[in-house]
Amino acid sequence: MASTRLPEGTVLGGRYRLDRLIATGGMGVVYEAWDLGMERQVALKVLDERSDKDSKRARRFQREVQVTGGIAHPNVVTIYDAGRDEEGYRFMAMELLPGPTLAAHLEDRPRPSLAFAAAVAGHVLDGLSAAHALGVVHRDIKPDNLVLCGSAHAPALKLIDFGVSKYDDHWGSMTDGLVLGTPLYLSPEQIHGAVVDARSDVWAVGVVLYEMLTGETPFAAATVLGTLTAISSRVPKLPSALRPDVPPALDAVVMKALSRSADERFESADEMSLAIEAALAPPLRRTWGRRWHGMGAAFLASLWAI
């Protein structure tokens, strides 16, 4: 379906004035908007169809609102409001994140420092830990869904787009048996329609970390089918084979995260986060402290420029 783009100046829900288009995606369009009630800028995600029906896409959009709104964490985008206007457009108002996505950052600065890669992975895992504690699996962790933001005094990374997340009272298989997510970052169980749990997000963080360390994704192929086949069968090269300054302990973390069997991966985001920290050289461990949010703000801010 082609995205419906609303004219600048349109006011949705009697409250949100659309100022400019930011992005388009599979679930809708995102605008920079002005909240007339609170007098602040927001990012307004609008489902790109008008419907009074409870369609599958509308249900998925509503699930994203509920899931993201329920996670209060510094590394997850904040949802302010959601609704549907009189013409049938569903919308979700979120904090406006000024920074680039990790994907855009890596285009300009491929293979950033080990410190940057570890810090990014740590922040992603912290946000995922909060989501997993609520029974939410993101299922689409990729550089496009990770936003570098904040300031020199309060640097941050935020997870966005929980549109294909799994939210249930128990971990379950894929909705309607569909493969949801982006092929390069899909876990083997997502491809095969098996049970998907927190360890699928751990896999995706392993892929993102591999990409930051080496400048390559571990399962890239010429076609989507080739990529899915590689995920199911290929053992990727060690990161250190492509980048000699990667220490063996960090190699081990990445390869454990990329184990084809979910049972052989880290059991949780917290476990992987601590393993990354333990793999770093002692001077960095002392600088950073036990958790990623314990970093000195000036030190982390300097990483964004690497």
Backbone torsions as a table, in degrees:
resi	resn	phi	psi	omega
1	MET	NA	132.9	177.6
2	ALA	-72.7	140.8	-178.7
3	SER	-69.8	135.4	175.1
4	THR	-86.1	119.1	179.8
5	ARG	-102.6	122.8	-179.4
6	LEU	-87.9	148.0	-178.6
7	PRO	-64.8	146.2	172.4
8	GLU	-58.5	141.5	-178.0
9	GLY	96.0	-15.6	176.0
10	THR	-59.9	138.6	176.9
11	VAL	-109.9	117.9	179.2
12	LEU	-96.4	139.6	176.8
13	GLY	61.3	19.1	-178.8
14	GLY	67.5	14.0	-172.2
15	ARG	-139.6	-33.9	-170.6
16	TYR	-110.0	112.9	178.4
17	ARG	-90.0	122.9	-177.8
18	LEU	-78.2	120.8	-178.0
19	ASP	-98.8	-41.4	177.8
20	ARG	-162.3	153.7	177.4
21	LEU	-77.5	132.4	178.3
22	ILE	-101.5	-47.2	-173.1
23	ALA	-159.7	159.3	172.0
24	THR	-125.2	150.7	-178.8
25	GLY	-153.6	-173.6	-176.8
26	GLY	-67.3	-25.4	-176.6
27	MET	-103.3	-8.9	-179.0
28	GLY	161.4	-163.3	-179.7
29	VAL	-121.2	150.1	-178.6
30	VAL	-119.7	130.9	-180.0
31	TYR	-118.7	149.4	161.1
32	GLU	-79.1	128.1	-174.9
33	ALA	-135.2	161.8	177.3
34	TRP	-109.4	123.5	178.0
35	ASP	-81.7	105.8	-176.0
36	LEU	-67.8	-25.3	-179.7
37	GLY	-77.9	-47.2	-177.1
38	MET	-95.2	-7.2	-179.3
39	GLU	54.4	61.4	178.0
40	ARG	-151.7	157.7	175.3
41	GLN	-80.4	142.7	177.0
42	VAL	-139.4	165.1	166.9
43	ALA	-97.6	124.6	-177.4
44	LEU	-113.0	112.9	176.9
45	LYS	-92.1	127.3	-175.1
46	VAL	-121.6	126.3	175.8
47	LEU	-64.0	129.7	-170.2
48	ASP	-83.4	42.5	173.3
49	GLU	-156.3	148.6	174.3
50	ARG	-99.9	126.0	-177.0
51	SER	-159.6	136.8	171.7
52	ASP	-94.5	-2.1	-177.5
53	LYS	-88.9	154.7	177.7
54	ASP	-87.4	68.3	-177.2
55	SER	-73.0	166.5	178.7
56	LYS	-60.6	-40.7	-179.7
57	ARG	-68.0	-38.5	177.9
58	ALA	-65.2	-39.7	178.1
59	ARG	-65.3	-38.9	179.1
60	ARG	-66.6	-39.2	177.3
61	PHE	-63.1	-45.1	179.3
62	GLN	-64.1	-35.0	177.5
63	ARG	-65.0	-39.5	177.3
64	GLU	-60.7	-41.9	177.7
65	VAL	-58.8	-49.2	-176.2
66	GLN	-66.4	-43.7	-176.8
67	VAL	-66.9	-52.8	-176.5
68	THR	-65.8	-39.6	-179.8
69	GLY	-64.0	-23.2	-179.0
70	GLY	-86.2	-6.5	-178.0
71	ILE	-104.2	108.1	177.8
72	ALA	-100.7	100.0	-177.2
73	HIS	-154.6	143.7	-178.5
74	PRO	-59.8	-21.5	-177.9
75	ASN	-102.7	16.4	176.1
76	VAL	-127.8	134.0	-178.9
77	VAL	-56.6	142.8	-178.3
78	THR	-91.4	132.0	175.4
79	ILE	-96.6	128.3	180.0
80	TYR	-94.3	-39.2	-168.7
81	ASP	-164.2	160.7	175.1
82	ALA	-156.0	156.0	179.2
83	GLY	178.9	-166.8	176.7
84	ARG	-140.3	130.8	-175.9
85	ASP	-84.7	178.3	-173.3
86	GLU	-66.0	-18.9	178.3
87	GLU	-92.1	-0.6	175.8
88	GLY	98.8	2.7	178.4
89	TYR	-78.9	125.1	174.1
90	ARG	-87.5	140.8	-177.9
91	PHE	-142.0	160.2	178.8
92	MET	-140.2	122.1	179.7
93	ALA	-95.2	126.7	-177.1
94	MET	-128.5	165.8	172.6
95	GLU	-61.9	142.0	178.9
96	LEU	-86.5	117.5	-176.6
97	LEU	-95.6	120.3	-173.2
98	PRO	-80.0	-22.3	-170.3
99	GLY	-80.4	170.9	177.1
100	PRO	-77.4	161.0	169.7
101	THR	-72.5	161.5	175.3
102	LEU	-62.0	-34.4	178.4
103	ALA	-59.1	-46.3	179.4
104	ALA	-65.8	-38.9	179.2
105	HIS	-62.5	-42.0	-177.9
106	LEU	-72.1	-25.3	175.0
107	GLU	-63.4	-38.9	-178.9
108	ASP	-85.3	-30.0	-175.3
109	ARG	-135.4	69.4	178.4
110	PRO	-65.3	152.1	-179.1
111	ARG	52.6	62.1	177.4
112	PRO	-67.2	-179.4	-177.0
113	SER	-63.6	158.6	175.8
114	LEU	-60.0	-37.5	-179.7
115	ALA	-63.2	-43.0	178.4
116	PHE	-62.7	-48.5	-177.6
117	ALA	-59.5	-43.7	-179.2
118	ALA	-67.8	-39.8	179.8
119	ALA	-64.1	-44.9	178.3
120	VAL	-60.4	-49.4	180.0
121	ALA	-59.1	-40.4	179.5
122	GLY	-62.1	-43.4	178.9
123	HIS	-66.9	-40.1	177.2
124	VAL	-60.9	-45.4	-178.7
125	LEU	-65.6	-34.8	176.2
126	ASP	-63.6	-44.7	177.9
127	GLY	-63.7	-40.4	178.8
128	LEU	-65.7	-36.2	178.9
129	SER	-58.9	-41.4	178.0
130	ALA	-65.7	-39.9	178.5
131	ALA	-66.1	-46.2	-178.1
132	HIS	-62.6	-33.0	178.9
133	ALA	-63.1	-22.4	178.8
134	LEU	-98.8	7.0	-180.0
135	GLY	82.3	23.0	-177.1
136	VAL	-109.5	126.5	171.3
137	VAL	-108.0	125.6	-175.1
138	HIS	-66.6	-49.9	175.4
139	ARG	72.8	1.7	177.5
140	ASP	-145.0	45.1	175.8
141	ILE	-71.4	123.7	179.1
142	LYS	-162.2	162.7	-177.4
143	PRO	-57.3	-30.9	178.4
144	ASP	-66.5	-21.5	-178.2
145	ASN	-103.4	17.0	177.6
146	LEU	-124.0	120.5	-174.0
147	VAL	-114.2	125.5	173.9
148	LEU	-83.7	127.2	-174.0
149	CYS	-153.4	-169.3	-178.3
150	GLY	91.7	-152.2	-176.8
151	SER	-144.3	-180.0	178.4
152	ALA	-62.1	-27.6	-178.5
153	HIS	-89.1	-24.2	-178.9
154	ALA	-144.2	67.4	179.4
155	PRO	-66.7	153.2	-177.3
156	ALA	-158.3	165.7	169.5
157	LEU	-132.1	136.6	-176.9
158	LYS	-124.8	137.9	171.4
159	LEU	-83.7	137.0	176.0
160	ILE	-127.8	172.8	170.2
161	ASP	61.4	78.1	173.7
162	PHE	-94.4	28.1	-173.7
163	GLY	-65.7	-24.3	178.3
164	VAL	-115.0	21.9	-178.5
165	SER	-68.9	158.8	174.8
166	LYS	-103.5	124.9	-178.1
167	TYR	-134.1	113.0	-176.5
168	ASP	-156.7	171.9	175.8
169	ASP	-74.4	-12.0	177.2
170	HIS	-147.8	157.2	175.7
171	TRP	-66.3	137.2	-176.8
172	GLY	-137.5	-179.1	178.3
173	SER	-83.6	177.7	-172.6
174	MET	-66.6	144.0	177.4
175	THR	-61.1	125.3	178.0
176	ASP	57.5	15.9	178.3
177	GLY	72.9	10.0	-177.2
178	LEU	-83.8	147.9	172.5
179	VAL	-84.2	108.9	-178.9
180	LEU	-107.1	142.8	-179.8
181	GLY	120.2	-173.7	-177.6
182	THR	-103.5	127.5	-170.0
183	PRO	-49.6	-43.5	-175.7
184	LEU	-61.9	-23.1	-172.9
185	TYR	-114.4	4.4	-179.9
186	LEU	-70.0	143.2	174.0
187	SER	-83.4	160.0	177.8
188	PRO	-55.3	-39.4	-178.5
189	GLU	-69.2	-29.7	174.4
190	GLN	-66.0	-39.7	-180.0
191	ILE	-64.3	-40.5	-172.9
192	HIS	-94.2	4.1	177.6
193	GLY	69.9	26.3	179.1
194	ALA	-87.4	-177.1	179.9
195	VAL	-61.0	132.9	-180.0
196	VAL	-113.8	125.7	178.1
197	ASP	-138.7	-164.0	-175.6
198	ALA	-56.3	-27.4	-177.4
199	ARG	-70.2	-19.1	173.5
200	SER	-69.7	-38.2	174.5
201	ASP	-67.5	-36.5	175.8
202	VAL	-58.9	-44.2	176.7
203	TRP	-55.6	-49.6	-176.3
204	ALA	-62.7	-38.3	176.0
205	VAL	-64.1	-36.0	175.9
206	GLY	-61.3	-40.3	178.0
207	VAL	-64.8	-44.9	-179.9
208	VAL	-64.0	-41.9	179.0
209	LEU	-64.0	-43.4	176.8
210	TYR	-57.2	-44.5	-178.9
211	GLU	-63.6	-41.5	178.8
212	MET	-65.8	-37.9	-176.5
213	LEU	-73.8	-35.4	-169.9
214	THR	-112.8	-17.3	-173.8
215	GLY	81.5	5.2	-179.5
216	GLU	-132.8	150.6	169.5
217	THR	-88.1	144.5	-169.7
218	PRO	-72.4	-16.3	-174.0
219	PHE	-127.2	23.3	-178.8
220	ALA	-64.7	142.6	176.8
221	ALA	-147.6	173.6	-174.6
222	ALA	-71.2	-24.3	-178.7
223	THR	-131.6	163.4	175.9
224	VAL	-60.9	-43.6	178.5
225	LEU	-60.6	-41.0	177.6
226	GLY	-62.1	-39.4	177.9
227	THR	-64.4	-45.8	-179.8
228	LEU	-64.1	-36.6	177.1
229	THR	-66.5	-41.3	179.4
230	ALA	-63.4	-41.0	178.7
231	ILE	-60.9	-36.9	-177.0
232	SER	-79.8	-17.5	-170.8
233	SER	-137.6	-23.4	-172.5
234	ARG	-87.7	137.3	169.4
235	VAL	-97.2	114.1	-175.7
236	PRO	-70.0	159.3	174.4
237	LYS	-62.8	152.3	172.9
238	LEU	-61.7	142.8	175.0
239	PRO	-53.1	-37.5	-178.4
240	SER	-66.7	-20.2	176.6
241	ALA	-70.4	-23.7	178.8
242	LEU	-103.7	-17.0	-179.4
243	ARG	-147.8	99.5	-171.0
244	PRO	-61.6	-21.0	-177.5
245	ASP	-81.9	-0.9	175.2
246	VAL	-74.1	121.3	-178.0
247	PRO	-71.1	153.2	-179.5
248	PRO	-54.6	-36.5	-178.8
249	ALA	-65.1	-34.1	178.0
250	LEU	-75.7	-35.4	170.2
251	ASP	-51.3	-48.2	-176.2
252	ALA	-63.0	-38.6	178.6
253	VAL	-62.3	-48.5	-178.1
254	VAL	-61.8	-45.8	-176.6
255	MET	-69.1	-32.0	175.4
256	LYS	-66.7	-42.2	177.8
257	ALA	-62.1	-29.9	-177.4
258	LEU	-98.0	21.1	174.1
259	SER	-65.9	131.9	-178.3
260	ARG	-63.8	-33.7	175.9
261	SER	-83.7	122.9	179.8
262	ALA	-59.2	-30.7	-179.2
263	ASP	-65.9	-19.9	-178.5
264	GLU	-96.0	-2.6	177.2
265	ARG	-85.6	178.9	171.0
266	PHE	-63.7	140.2	-177.5
267	GLU	-74.8	-20.8	-176.8
268	SER	-149.7	163.7	175.1
269	ALA	-63.3	-38.8	178.8
270	ASP	-61.4	-42.0	-178.9
271	GLU	-63.3	-41.2	178.5
272	MET	-67.5	-39.6	179.4
273	SER	-59.7	-45.3	179.5
274	LEU	-67.2	-33.9	178.8
275	ALA	-67.8	-38.2	176.5
276	ILE	-63.2	-44.9	179.4
277	GLU	-60.8	-43.8	-178.8
278	ALA	-66.2	-24.9	-178.1
279	ALA	-78.9	-13.4	-177.1
280	LEU	-78.3	159.1	177.4
281	ALA	-62.0	146.0	-178.6
282	PRO	-50.8	-40.5	179.6
283	PRO	-59.7	-37.7	178.8
284	LEU	-70.7	-37.7	178.9
285	ARG	-60.8	-40.5	-179.4
286	ARG	-68.0	-35.8	-179.7
287	THR	-67.8	-40.8	-171.5
288	TRP	-85.7	-28.5	-174.6
289	GLY	80.5	-174.9	-170.8
290	ARG	-71.6	-38.4	-176.7
291	ARG	-116.6	155.8	-174.3
292	TRP	-64.2	-33.1	-179.2
293	HIS	-75.5	-4.7	174.2
294	GLY	-84.1	-1.0	179.6
295	MET	-63.6	149.1	170.1
296	GLY	-63.9	133.8	-175.7
297	ALA	-60.1	-41.4	-178.0
298	ALA	-64.8	-37.9	-179.9
299	PHE	-64.8	-47.2	-179.1
300	LEU	-66.6	-38.7	179.5
301	ALA	-60.5	-36.0	-180.0
302	SER	-66.2	-26.1	-179.4
303	LEU	-67.6	-33.4	-176.6
304	TRP	-61.6	-23.4	-178.0
305	ALA	-88.9	-3.8	-176.0
306	ILE	-77.2	NA	NA
